[in-house]
Amino acid sequence: MVSSKIIRLSFIISALFLLSSIAFAFDGHKTLAIGDNAPDFSLPGIDGKTYTLQSFKNAKVLAIVFMCNHCPTSQAYEDRVIKLTSDYAARGVSVVAINPNNPNSLRLDELGYSDVGDSFEDMKVRAKDRKFNFPYLYDGETEVTSNKYGPTATPHIFIFDKDRKLRYNGRIDDMENPAKTPRSLDARNAIEALLNDKEVPVPVTKTFGCSIKWLEKNDWAEKAAIQWAKEPVKLDTINVAGIAELVKNHSDKLRLINLWATWCAPCVAEFSDLVTLNHTYRDRGLEFVSISADDPANKDKALKFLQRKQASGTNYIYSGDDKYKMIEAIDPKWDGALPYTLLVEPDGKIVYAHQGAIDAEELRKIIFDNPMMGRIYKEPDTKQ
């Protein structure tokens, strides 16, 4: 009787281990095991240099952090990686970060939590803005290195001893929010143990953050585009009073208003950028409103243009015959040249007004830096 219970228990445990292994490797990317040698690599850094494992040959301990730009959790750990680097540099510890994400595998709405994407050029911007003091390497083109190490999320840290044997992999600590104090400084504990020739107390921990955007996930972006293409596109009329109410913005959203016309070349050229901004930030509270200054008799032409651009936001065509009343209703400071773009907070405060073609990256940063948007975790009052 006891024997049969032991057999059943053994079977259950084995089954659980098997299920755990399947779940762990469901995406087909195996994570480096404790005791494994550090795989070599040759990756470009944002400083123009090419880095290999030999670039860190003099380090007593090597910490490789897989991180990225767009992920809120990775963002939350940026300052801690900076501090980890500065705290241990004099003690022979090298810290290097690798971005494993393929930019083509990111949906636009996944980028809603960042002012930059995960491309190599975006990495340069982020490193400069955040004053990174560690090498920041790009692996998003081929992901050869990332496949060898097998990170499960961003951030994911791998710590190697002087012989480049893996001694720790997992989280940096157990507190995502940088404004709160971690209970377990896992990465630091591992580094301290290795510097003192001791065994790492907890060699493996789970990770938490955004999934790796592997090359094979690029169909996610394609599926999103197909989904957006199916959204209905409407064009309603609006008068002067309606425009004035739009600008007052009685909603709880950050409102992006664009005045355009089908006969305006700069309007047509920039419109896709505005739709992209809408797809990127609408889930976070951005509302895109377009107002066509075309003659109402050309409403069908304007609607067809909006449909081609997949402009499924709120669209209007001005119904009046006095364009100067329209100008005054939008913004008395506007000279009247198209295109004209406004960013309006819920209280009606205009925080951005631009006549002429927009700089899409500049406007993206302005939207992201608005207090209604920004990072999930704001800057803590004091550095850790």
C-alpha positions in Angstrom: 0.0 0.0 0.0 2.7 2.4 1.0 4.8 1.3 -1.9 2.0 2.0 -4.4 1.5 5.5 -2.9 5.2 6.2 -3.2 5.1 5.1 -6.9 2.1 7.3 -7.6 3.8 10.3 -5.8 6.9 9.7 -7.8 4.9 9.6 -11.0 3.2 12.9 -10.1 6.4 14.6 -9.2 8.0 13.4 -12.5 5.0 14.6 -14.4 5.1 18.0 -12.7 8.8 18.3 -13.6 8.0 17.4 -17.2 5.2 20.0 -17.4 7.5 22.6 -15.9 10.2 21.8 -18.5 7.7 22.1 -21.3 6.3 25.4 -20.0 9.8 26.7 -19.4 10.9 26.0 -22.9 7.6 26.6 -24.7 9.1 29.2 -26.9 11.9 26.9 -28.0 14.7 28.9 -26.4 16.7 27.1 -23.8 18.3 29.1 -21.0 21.9 28.6 -20.1 22.4 26.3 -17.1 24.4 26.8 -14.0 28.0 25.6 -14.6 27.8 26.2 -18.4 30.6 28.2 -20.1 29.8 31.7 -21.2 29.1 31.5 -25.0 31.3 33.8 -27.1 29.8 36.6 -29.0 30.7 39.5 -31.4 28.2 42.3 -31.1 28.2 46.0 -32.0 28.0 48.5 -29.2 26.3 51.9 -29.3 29.8 53.4 -28.9 30.9 52.2 -32.3 33.1 49.3 -31.0 32.6 45.6 -31.5 32.6 43.6 -28.3 33.4 39.9 -27.7 33.8 37.8 -24.6 37.5 38.6 -24.7 36.7 42.3 -24.4 36.1 41.5 -20.7 38.9 39.0 -20.1 40.3 40.9 -17.1 37.1 40.9 -15.2 37.0 38.8 -12.0 33.2 38.6 -12.4 31.2 39.2 -15.6 27.6 40.2 -15.4 25.6 40.2 -18.7 22.2 41.8 -18.5 19.6 41.3 -21.3 17.6 44.4 -21.3 15.8 46.7 -23.8 14.3 50.1 -24.3 10.6 49.6 -24.6 9.8 47.3 -21.6 8.6 49.1 -18.5 10.3 46.6 -16.2 13.6 46.9 -18.0 13.2 50.7 -17.7 12.6 50.3 -14.0 16.0 48.6 -13.6 18.1 51.0 -15.7 19.3 53.0 -12.7 20.1 49.9 -10.8 22.2 48.5 -13.6 24.0 51.8 -13.7 24.6 51.7 -9.9 25.7 48.0 -10.1 28.3 49.0 -12.7 29.7 51.9 -10.7 29.6 50.1 -7.3 31.6 47.1 -8.5 33.9 48.5 -11.2 36.8 49.1 -8.8 36.4 45.5 -7.6 37.0 43.9 -11.0 33.4 43.4 -12.0 32.4 44.1 -15.6 28.7 44.7 -16.5 27.5 44.6 -20.1 24.0 44.9 -21.4 22.6 43.2 -24.5 19.4 44.1 -26.3 18.0 40.8 -27.6 14.8 42.2 -29.2 14.1 42.2 -33.0 12.4 45.6 -33.6 10.2 44.0 -36.4 8.6 41.7 -33.7 7.3 44.6 -31.7 3.7 45.8 -32.1 3.2 49.5 -32.1 1.0 49.4 -29.0 3.8 47.6 -27.2 5.9 50.7 -27.8 3.3 52.8 -25.9 5.4 52.7 -22.7 8.5 54.2 -24.2 9.6 57.3 -26.1 12.0 55.2 -28.3 11.9 51.7 -29.8 14.4 48.9 -29.7 16.4 49.5 -32.8 20.1 50.1 -32.7 19.7 53.8 -33.3 17.1 54.0 -30.5 19.5 52.3 -28.2 22.0 55.2 -28.7 19.3 57.7 -27.8 18.3 55.8 -24.6 21.9 55.3 -23.5 22.6 59.1 -23.9 19.4 60.1 -22.2 19.9 57.8 -19.3 23.7 58.2 -19.1 24.5 54.5 -19.3 28.0 53.7 -17.9 28.2 50.2 -19.3 28.5 48.8 -22.9 25.1 48.5 -24.5 25.2 45.9 -27.3 22.7 45.1 -30.1 21.7 41.5 -30.9 18.3 42.2 -32.5 19.4 41.7 -36.1 20.3 38.0 -35.8 19.7 37.1 -32.1 22.5 34.5 -32.3 23.9 35.5 -28.9 20.5 35.7 -27.3 19.7 32.2 -28.5 22.9 30.9 -26.9 22.1 32.5 -23.5 18.3 32.1 -23.6 17.0 35.0 -21.6 13.3 34.6 -20.7 12.4 38.3 -20.1 13.9 41.8 -19.9 15.7 42.3 -17.7 17.5 38.9 -17.2 21.0 38.8 -15.7 23.7 36.1 -16.1 26.7 36.3 -13.8 29.9 34.4 -14.5 32.9 33.7 -12.4 36.6 34.4 -13.4 36.6 31.1 -15.4 33.5 32.3 -17.1 31.3 29.5 -15.7 27.7 30.6 -15.1 27.1 30.9 -11.3 23.8 32.9 -11.3 21.0 33.7 -13.6 17.6 35.3 -13.0 16.4 38.6 -11.6 18.4 41.5 -10.5 16.4 41.8 -7.3 12.8 41.1 -6.2 11.3 44.6 -6.4 10.2 46.0 -9.8 9.3 49.4 -8.6 12.5 51.4 -8.1 10.8 53.7 -5.6 10.5 50.7 -3.2 13.3 48.8 -1.3 14.0 45.3 -2.5 13.8 42.5 0.0 16.3 40.3 -1.8 19.4 41.7 -3.7 20.0 38.5 -5.7 22.4 39.7 -8.3 24.5 41.7 -5.7 24.5 38.6 -3.4 25.8 36.5 -6.2 28.6 39.0 -7.1 29.6 39.3 -3.4 29.8 35.6 -3.1 32.0 35.2 -6.2 34.3 38.0 -5.2 34.8 36.2 -1.8 35.3 32.8 -3.4 32.1 31.5 -2.0 29.2 29.6 -3.4 26.3 31.7 -4.7 23.5 31.3 -2.1 20.7 31.2 -4.6 22.0 30.4 -8.1 18.7 30.6 -10.0 15.7 32.8 -9.6 12.7 33.5 -11.8 12.6 36.6 -14.0 9.8 39.0 -14.4 9.4 41.5 -17.3 8.5 41.7 -21.0 9.0 38.6 -23.1 11.9 38.5 -25.6 10.8 39.7 -29.0 12.3 36.9 -31.0 12.6 37.0 -34.8 9.9 34.4 -35.2 7.4 36.7 -33.4 7.4 39.2 -36.3 3.9 37.9 -37.3 2.6 39.6 -34.2 3.1 43.0 -35.8 1.6 41.7 -39.1 -1.5 40.4 -37.2 -1.8 43.8 -35.5 -1.7 45.6 -38.8 -4.4 43.2 -40.2 -6.5 43.9 -37.1 -6.2 47.6 -37.4 -7.1 47.5 -41.1 -10.4 45.9 -40.1 -11.4 48.8 -37.8 -14.1 51.0 -39.3 -13.2 54.4 -40.5 -15.8 57.2 -40.3 -15.9 60.8 -41.3 -18.4 63.1 -39.6 -19.1 66.8 -40.1 -18.2 69.4 -37.5 -19.0 73.1 -37.2 -17.3 76.0 -35.4 -19.0 75.3 -32.1 -18.0 71.7 -32.3 -14.4 72.5 -33.0 -14.3 74.9 -30.0 -15.6 72.1 -27.8 -13.0 69.7 -29.1 -10.2 72.2 -28.1 -11.7 72.6 -24.6 -11.2 68.9 -24.3 -13.7 67.8 -21.6 -12.5 64.2 -21.9 -10.0 62.4 -19.6 -7.6 61.9 -22.5 -4.7 63.7 -24.1 -6.1 64.9 -27.4 -4.0 65.1 -30.5 -5.8 67.3 -33.1 -4.6 67.6 -36.7 -6.0 70.0 -39.4 -5.3 68.7 -42.9 -6.6 68.5 -46.4 -6.3 66.0 -49.3 -4.9 68.8 -51.5 -2.1 69.6 -49.0 1.0 67.7 -49.8 2.7 68.0 -46.3 -0.6 66.9 -44.7 -0.8 63.8 -46.9 2.9 63.0 -46.3 2.8 63.2 -42.5 -0.6 61.6 -41.9 0.7 58.0 -41.6 3.0 59.3 -38.7 0.0 60.6 -36.9 -1.9 57.3 -37.3 1.2 55.5 -36.0 1.3 57.7 -32.9 -2.4 56.9 -32.4 -1.8 53.1 -32.6 1.2 53.5 -30.3 -0.4 55.5 -27.5 -4.1 55.2 -27.8 -4.3 52.4 -25.2 -2.6 54.7 -22.8 -5.1 57.5 -23.1 -4.2 59.4 -26.4 -7.1 60.4 -28.6 -6.3 61.3 -32.2 -8.8 63.6 -33.9 -8.4 64.7 -37.5 -10.3 67.6 -39.1 -10.3 67.9 -42.8 -10.4 71.3 -44.3 -11.5 69.9 -47.7 -14.7 71.3 -49.2 -17.6 69.4 -47.8 -18.5 68.4 -51.4 -15.3 66.4 -51.4 -16.2 64.4 -48.3 -16.0 61.0 -50.2 -12.5 61.8 -51.4 -11.4 62.7 -47.8 -13.0 59.5 -46.4 -11.3 57.3 -49.0 -8.0 58.9 -48.0 -8.7 58.2 -44.3 -9.6 54.6 -45.1 -6.3 54.1 -47.0 -4.5 55.4 -44.0 -6.5 53.2 -41.6 -7.4 56.3 -39.6 -9.9 54.6 -37.3 -9.8 57.4 -34.8 -12.2 60.3 -34.7 -12.4 62.1 -38.0 -14.3 65.2 -39.0 -14.7 67.5 -42.1 -15.4 71.1 -41.5 -18.9 71.9 -42.6 -18.7 75.7 -42.7 -17.8 77.9 -45.7 -15.8 80.4 -43.6 -12.3 78.9 -43.0 -11.3 81.9 -40.9 -13.9 81.1 -38.3 -12.5 77.6 -38.2 -9.0 79.0 -37.7 -10.2 81.1 -34.7 -12.0 78.2 -33.2 -8.9 76.0 -33.4 -6.3 78.5 -32.1 -6.3 82.3 -32.5 -2.5 82.0 -32.7 -2.7 79.9 -35.8 -1.8 81.7 -39.0 -4.0 79.4 -41.1 -1.4 77.4 -43.1 -1.9 73.6 -43.2 -1.1 71.2 -41.7 -1.7 72.4 -38.1 -1.3 70.1 -35.1 -2.3 70.6 -31.5 -1.8 68.5 -28.4 -4.4 69.4 -25.7 -4.7 68.2 -22.1 -8.0 67.4 -20.6 -8.4 70.9 -19.1 -8.1 72.5 -22.5 -4.4 73.5 -22.0 -2.6 73.5 -25.3 0.8 71.9 -24.7 1.9 71.7 -28.3 1.0 73.7 -31.3 2.8 73.4 -34.7 2.1 74.8 -38.1 3.6 72.8 -40.9 4.8 69.2 -41.1 5.5 67.6 -37.7 8.7 66.1 -36.6 7.2 62.7 -35.7 10.0 61.7 -33.2 9.9 65.1 -31.5 6.1 64.9 -31.1 6.4 61.3 -29.9 8.7 62.4 -27.1 6.4 65.3 -26.2 3.5 62.9 -25.9 5.5 60.4 -23.9 6.9 63.1 -21.6 3.5 64.5 -20.8 2.5 63.8 -17.1 -0.5 61.8 -18.4 1.9 59.3 -20.1 5.5 58.6 -19.3 7.1 55.6 -17.7 5.0 53.3 -15.5 7.5 53.8 -12.7 8.5 57.4 -12.2 11.9 58.5 -11.1 12.4 57.8 -7.3 13.2 60.8 -5.1 16.7 59.4 -4.4 19.0 57.1 -6.2 19.4 53.6 -4.7 
